[in-house]
């Protein structure tokens, strides 16, 4: 079984670095071809974000 090392979990509040908007992670996935974790956001369901575009909200 693969051990994932993603930073954020489903339902977690995070900040979009570009806009500073606080949003909620809907779900995450690992994209092997990009070697990166991606996240869909409840507030923007048609867009996915890379882990590097997010930060923990305080």
ChimeraX attribute file (.defattr): number of C-alpha atoms within 10 A of each C-alpha:
attribute: neighborCount
match mode: 1-to-1
recipient: residues
	/A:1	3
	/A:2	4
	/A:3	5
	/A:4	9
	/A:5	8
	/A:6	14
	/A:7	12
	/A:8	20
	/A:9	14
	/A:10	14
	/A:11	13
	/A:12	14
	/A:13	18
	/A:14	20
	/A:15	18
	/A:16	20
	/A:17	13
	/A:18	8
	/A:19	7
	/A:20	12
	/A:21	12
	/A:22	16
	/A:23	18
	/A:24	21
	/A:25	21
	/A:26	17
	/A:27	16
	/A:28	20
	/A:29	13
	/A:30	15
	/A:31	11
	/A:32	8
	/A:33	6
	/A:34	9
	/A:35	8
	/A:36	13
	/A:37	19
	/A:38	20
	/A:39	24
	/A:40	19
	/A:41	23
	/A:42	15
	/A:43	12
	/A:44	13
	/A:45	11
	/A:46	8
	/A:47	10
	/A:48	13
	/A:49	16
	/A:50	16
	/A:51	16
	/A:52	12
	/A:53	12
	/A:54	20
	/A:55	16
	/A:56	13
	/A:57	13
	/A:58	7
